Each structure stands twice: as structure tokens, then as C-alpha cells.
């Protein structure tokens, strides 16, 4: 009898968890990400011209085992 109650409680809990999740109703693109959703060339023009943006920050992410050489880091730094 106890086993039957545990199974029933588990099924109810599983059902509640499954049906309590709902999808987002908002299908609009968040404003912060809209720039990269433009037509081909439009976002590139915004990024490469200085009309919209005055500077660009480049972050190097790497694992310690694959650290770029100092020469590579200096070359990237010299580009900006």
C-alpha cells in the first residue's frame, strides 16, 4: 500500500513539473540582440563605420594550455 502511494505521488509530482513549464509567448527579438539580425551587409556597415560605434573591445578567451604567444597578442593589440 505504501509503495502504491509513493508511485501515485511520484506520478502527480512528475505531471505537475511537466505541465508547469510554459513557453515564452514573446517571439520578438530582444533589443540588445537586434543588431546582429539585420540583412547581410547592414550590420557589417554599422560595425565597420564610425557612425554608430566609436570603439571596439576585443576579449581573448583561451585555456591556459593553449595560450597565444606574446607576439600574437601584441599583433592583435597593434591592430587597435
Buried (B, 14 or more C-beta within 10 A) or exposed (E): EEEEEEEEEEEEEEEEEEEEEEEEEEEEEEEEEEBEEEEEEEBEEBEEEEEEEEEEEEEEEEEEEEEEEEEEEEEEEEEE
